[in-house]
Amino acid sequence: MDNNHLQLSEETSINEKEEPADEWEFPRHRLRIFNIVGEGAFGQVWRANAIDIDGKKGESTVAVKTLKENASEKEKSDLLQELAVMKGLGAHPHVVRLLACCTEKEPTLVIMEFVSLGKLQQFLRDSRAERHYGNTHGGSKFLTSRDLTHFAFQVARGMEFLSSNGIIHRDLAARNILITEERTCKVADFGFARDVGGTHVYERKSDGRLPIRWMAPESLYDDIFSVKSDVWSFGVLLWEVVTLGSTPYPGLSAGDVMRKVRGGHRLEKPEHCRRELYNIMYYCWEAEPSARPDFEEVVALLERLLCTETDYIELERFPDHSYYNVQHLDGEKL
């Protein structure tokens, strides 16, 4: 695909506008767009170079999120909504940072920090092969139990920050966490996020592909989203981390998952996961939202585990046979 539609001509800087310029606006001609690094149904994320951005002189690598040409008005307003959420946030080490945007002409570009190792889900899956084939080269960077617990802790910190700012993410999953070269996890993908301000509850009015396996019962059945439904999703993300990126509820269809979750069925304890860590997941999956912890408490619980020398995830016992990835299920977000 030719990316000329992203390379827009230089704007002249003389045209004075009545309204004050948005501090976030960035001149398109200072962006050079390279390759796609991520793609969804309507959006794309590109790796790009930006000149003189974020207070740095010269070129910086950035991520640019834009819509595909087939995007509807709804998707366009969703991207602007995502941008608005990010503008209001402020920086946090465990949340992907907005650098700038180009909104004065189509296509809208959202410019974010570039996170080099990509999605946590893929990073975890790739680490499995390492376990098998990596040791021949010596000095291989195996993931340890502590690394994995630390990833979960960092995500919980990012979510604690978002929820304290009145943001519900609504699509928390390992595919929406990015990981840096230094192995810092950052919550990303605010395409579904909503700023709920004082109400703390959001009712979904529109239908789209849903992350069914990550959703709390009240979200699945009553379309209600809150910090507590994000906490439920965090429990599932914790299970993903422990199982090195497995798809939740292996062997069940989306319909089965919905019925079983409503009936009280929960993801089982992975055999290589210690009870203390599984208990945190299970606590996130209380049927009654008010009985679940908030992110502040989740952070404290994980921090307590990190303060001990125990391996809560016994990776040498990781059972390759029993976790398989459901590659693609109809109309589901995986």
N, C-alpha and C positions, 0 to 999 in steps of 0.2 A: 504493500500500500504506500502510496506516495504521501509524504507528510507535508506537502506544500500548504495544505489548508491550515497548518499550524504555524508556518513560517510567514508571518504577515509583515507587510512592508513597514518601513520606518514611519513612525508618526512624527509630525512636526510638533515641536514642543511649544509653539507660540500661541496656539489657540487658547485664549484665556476662557475659563469657564466661570460661570457665576458661583456655583456651589464650590466649597473648598475641596481640593483634591483629596481622595481617600489615601491615607498614609500607606495602605496595603497595596495600592496599584503599582504595577511594575511594567516598564516599557517592553512590549513584545519583542522588539528588535534586539534586545539584549539576551534573548534566549536562543540556544541552539539545541534542537531536539534530536535525540539519537534513536534509541530502540525502545520497544515496548517491554516493560518489566512485569506488568500485571494487567489482567483483562477480566472484566465482568460482562454481564449481559448488555449493559449500556455504556459502561465507562471503561476508560483505559488509563493506565499509569505509564508514563514514559520517563526514561532517564534523560536528563538534559544538562547542559551547562548554562549557567546564568552569569552574566558579567556584573560585578559590583552589586551583590545582593547581601542583605543581612549584615550590613556594615563591613563586609569584607571586600577589599580591592581585588580586582582580577576575576578569574573564573572559579566558580564553585560547582560541584555536581549537585543537582537537585532532582526531586521527583515532581513530575507535572501530571496532575490528574485532569482529564478532559472527557467529554462525552463522545460517543461514536456518532456518525452522521445520522443514524436512524433513530436517535433519541427523541422521545416525545417531550411535550411541554412539561409533563409531570416529572420526567427525569431531570429536565433543566432546573425546575424549581427545587428538586431534591438536592442537586449539586449546590445551588445557591444557599439552601438551608444548611448543608454541611459546612459550607464556607462561613456562614454567619455564626454557627456554633463554634468553629475553630477560632474565628476572630475574637470572640468574647472570652477565650479561655485563659490566656497567659501560659507561660512555659512550665513544663514539669518534665523531669528526666525520664519518666515512664509513659509519656504521651507524645505521639508524633507531632512535631511542631510545624505550624503554618509559617511560611516565610513571606509570601506575597501572593498576588493574584492579578489576572488580567480579565476584567469584566466589562470593559467599555465597548468591546465589539465581540461578535461571535468568532470562534468558539470561546467560551469561558475557560480560563486555565487557572487551576488551583496549584500553587507552587509550594511544595513541602520539603522538609529535610529528606535527604536520600538515606535510606537505611540499608546498609550494604548486603547483609546476609538474607534479606527477604523475609518470607513468612515463617513464623515459628513452626507451623504445622509441617512444612516441607523440611525444615531444618531438623526436626525430630525424626521424621521418616528417614532422611538421609543418614542420620546417625546410627540407624540400625545396621546398615550395610557396613559402616565403619566397624561396628562390633565384630562382624564376621571376617572382614577382609583387611581391616586397617592395621592389625598388629604386626603384619610382616615388615612394615617400614619402621617400626619402633617410634617412640615419641609421639604416637598418634594421640590426638586430643579427644580421648573418650569423654563422653558426658558421664558425670558422676551423679549419684543420688543427690548430693548437695547442689550441684548445678541445677538440676531439675526443680528441686524445692525452691531454689533461689529464683528461677524463672517465674514460678507461681507467685512468689512473694512480690516480685517486681510488678507483675500484672495487677495484683491486688492493690499495690501502692498507687498505680496509675488510676485504677477504678475508684479508689478512695478519693483521689483528687477530683475526678470527674463528678462523682456523686456529691461531693461537698460543694461543687459549683452548680448543682441542680441539673446535671446532664444524665439522662438515661441513654445507655449505648444501644441496647436492643439487638445487637448482633455480636455479642461477645463470644469468640471461639478462637481456637489457635490459628485459624487461617487469617484472622484479623489482628494478629499481634505480629509486629516486625522485630527483628533481632539484629543488633549491630555487631560489627567486627569484635567489639569488646564484650560481646554477649550480654548486652543490655536489652531488655525487652521493653517495647513501647506499644501501647494501645493505639490502634489505627482504625481507619475506615469508619468514619462517622456518617456514612451515607444514610444510616437508619436512625442516627442519634437525634434526640429531641431535648430541647431545653425546657424543662417543665416548671421552672421557677418555683412558685409557692405550692403548686398542686401536688407535686411528687408522683403524679399518676398520669399516664398517657393512654388514651384509647385509640387503637389503630382503626382508621376508617377505610384504608385502601388495601387491596390485595396484591400480593406479589409473591415471588418465591420465598418460602419461609424456612428459616433454620430450625425445623421441627425438633431435631434431636437435641437442640440446646435450649428449648423453650420450656418455661415453667407451665404448670397446668392452667393457671389463670390467664396466661398469655394465649395458650392454645385454644382454650374453650371460651374465654370471655373477652379476648382481645385487650387484656389489661397488662400494661407494662409499668414497672416501677423499679426503684433501686433493688428491691427484693427479687424481682424477676431477673435482673442482671446478676444478682448473687447466685441464683439457681444456675444460670449459664456459666458462671465462674466455676461452680462445682463440676460441671461437665468438662470445662477447659482443664481443670486440675486432673481429671481422669484421662484426658487426651495427653497431658504432659507425662503422666505416669506410664501410659501405654505407648509412649513414643509416637504419637500422632495417629493412633487408631481411630476408626470411625465409630462413634458411640452406638451402643445397642447392636453389635454385629449380629447379622442373621435375621434381624427384624425389619419388616417394612415400615414406612412412615406411619401407616394406619395402625399397625401393631403397637408402635411406640406410643402413639397418642392414647390408645385404649389402655395400655399397660400402665403408663405413667399416671393416668387418672385413677386407675385401680390400686395405686400404691407401689407398683413395681419400680425398682430403682436399678441403676447400673450396678453390676456386681463388683465386689472387691477384686481387683486384679491379684492373682496369686502371689506376685512379687512385691505387693504393696503392704506396708505394715498398717496395722489397725489404726494407729494414731493419726496417720495421714488420711486414711479412708474415712475416719470419723468426721474430719473437716468437710469432705465432699458431702457426706451424708447429712450433715447439719445444714448445708446449703440447699438440700433437697427436701426440707420440711414441707409438707403439703400446705400448711398455713403460712402465707408470706410473713406475717408478723413474728412467727417463731424462728425464722431464719436469722442468721447474724447480719450485721451491716458490714461494709468493707473495712471499717476501722477494726472491728473485732477479728475479721478474717486475717488482716495484716498482723495483728497481735498473736493469733494462734500459729501462723506460719513462722513468725519471728521466734516464737518459743521453740519450735522444732529446729530452726537454724542454729539456735544457741546450744544445742546438744551435739554430741559427736556421733549420734546414731545415724545409720543409713536407713531412711524410711522407705526407700525404693531399692529393692535388692536386685540390681540389674543383672547380676550373674545368673539370676533365676528367671530372667525375662523369657516368657514362653512364646517363642516365635510362632508356634503352630496355631495358637488360639485367637490371635488378633489378626483379622484380615481387613483390608480396606474395601469398603463398598465403593466401587469406582464412581458410578453415577446412578442416582435414582431419580426417577421422573419428577420434575418440578420441585426438587428439594435443593436447598442450599447445603453443600457439603464442603 
